Amino acid sequence: MLHTFAVYVDNKPGVLNRVASLVRRRAFNIESLTVGHTETAGLSRMTVVVDTDEYGARRLEAHLYKLVPVRRVDNITAAPSIARDLALIKVAATGEARTHVMQLVDVYRARIIDVSPESLVIETTGTEDKIDSLLEVLRPYRVMEMVRTGRIAMARGTGTTDKTAQRGPAAAAPAGDVSSGSV
């Protein structure tokens, strides 16, 4: 099962490597990993999607809290949430094919962001399934290049917590572990 974690970390060099290395050492497969700035200066948010069972997800959360640059970990897998991917797709399109591609772009509520004599670049956001579906209908027109972000996700609702607070609850640590609680 895929588990989605929102991991808030100090925005410092090497943090991404430390988190990815921890996940690799624990033999989890990262399905998606995105990182970006947050509304708080000096704090970045990683959205990490990992293929594991419930026990593995709890273990991974506890291990993430042990990393000094990690401020907070939220497993938003079961929470009501919004998840999106972004894709840029370059499609060969001339003549009549260009018209067909433009119609498909409208159907998928995507946007054309670059036009050249031989190609179109399409920007689309949505669920993984939506992007996969758009790709499939564009393949007959020859997809020349494609790049996708990983999943970004956010819990629904207005409830927020102070992400700059001290590191996670003691309950996040496995039994027998004592965490220092300091940053």
N, C-alpha and C positions, 0 to 999 in steps of 0.2 A: 504494500500500500504506500502511496505517496504521502509524505508528511511535509507541511510547509511551516517554516520557522521564520519569524521576524527577529533578527539579531541586531541589537543596537550596540555599536562599538565606538571606541575613540577613533577619531580620524587621524591616524598616524601611519607612517610607512611600515610595511610588513604585517599589518593586521590581517589582510586578506590571505596572505600566505599561511599565517598561523592557524586561521580557521579552516582553510582548505586542507592543510596538513593534518589537523586533528581529525577531520572527517575521514581522510584517506587512511590514517593509522588505525582507525576503528573499523575499517573495511566496509564503509557505507559508500554507496554509489550516489554521487551528486547528479540529480537529474537537471537541475537548474540552479544558477547562482547569480544574483544581480546585486550591485552595490551602488548606493548613491547618497548624497547629502540629505540631511533632514532639516527640519525647521529650526533646530538647535545648532548653533555654531560649534564646531569641533566634534560633532557626533554624526556618524554615518549609520545607515541601515542596510543590512544585508537581508535579502530574501533568499533563503536556502530551501530547496526542495530535495528531499532525500527519500529513496525507496527503502523502507524498513517496516518492521512490525511495531506494535505499540510499545513493547518492552524496549526495543532498539531506540525508539524516539525518546523515551524517558531517559535512557542512558546518554544519548547524544546531548540532550538538553543539559543534563548534569555536568557532562564534560565541557560543554561550551562555557558554562558559568565559571569553570576553573581557570579559564584564560583571563589574564589581567586586563586586556583591553576591552573585554566584553562587559557591557553595563547591564543589559537586559536581554532575555530570551523569551519570546512568546511563541508557543506552538498554536498556530491559528488554523490547524487542519480541521477541527470540528466546529470552530466558531463560524458564525455567519460572516462571510467575507466576500470581498470583490477581488478578482484576480484577472490580470491582463498581460498579454505579450505584445510586443511591437515587432513588425517585420518591414524591411525594405526589399522590394522585389523588382529587379530589372528584367523586362520582357521585350523580346524582339517584336516590333510592331511597325509595319508599314502598310500603306494602302487600306484595304478593307479590313485587314486584321486589326489595325489600330482602332477602328470604330467598334469592333467586337470587344476588344480588350477594355475600351473605355466604358462600354455598357456593363461589362462584368464588374468593373471597379465600382460603378454606381450601385449595382445590386448588393455588393458586399459593404457598402458605405465606407469604402476606402477612398484614398485621394491620390491623384497623380501629382507628384512633386517635381518631376523633371521630364522634359520632352526633348528628344533629339530626333534627327531624321530617321534613325534606324531602331530606336527603342523608347520605352517609357519606364520611368521609375515610379513604383507604387508604394505608398505608405499605408499600412493597415494596423489597427490595434484590435484586440479582442481576445477571446479564449483561444487556447491552442487548437481546438477543433475548428474554429472559424478560420484561422490562418491556414491550417492544413487543407481545408476545403477550398479556399481561394487558390492555394498553390496547385491543387489538382485540376481545377478548371483552367488555369493559366498554362499548364504544361504543354498542351498542344500548340501554343504560340511560341514556344521555346523560352524557357526561363534561363536567362543568361547569367544571372547572379542573384544571390539571395542572402540576407543576413537577418538573424532574429535575436532579440534580447531573450533573456530568461524571463520567467514569471515574476511579476511584482504583485504583491497582495497586501490588502489592508482589511482589518476587521471592520465590519459595519457598525454604525451607531455613533453616539456622541461621547461615550465613555472613553476618557484618555487617562493615562497615568504619567507620572513624572519619570521620563526616560533617563533623566540625569541623576536619578537617585542612586544610592549605593547598589552594589551588585545583588543578584537575585536572592530569593528566599532560601532559607536553610533547607526547606522541603525539596528543593531542586537537586540537592546533593544526594547520592545514593547512601543507603544506610551504612553507618560506620565512618563516613567521610566528614571531616570537619573543614569548613571553608573559612578563610580569614575574614571575608565580608568587606575587605578594603579594596580600593581601586588602585 
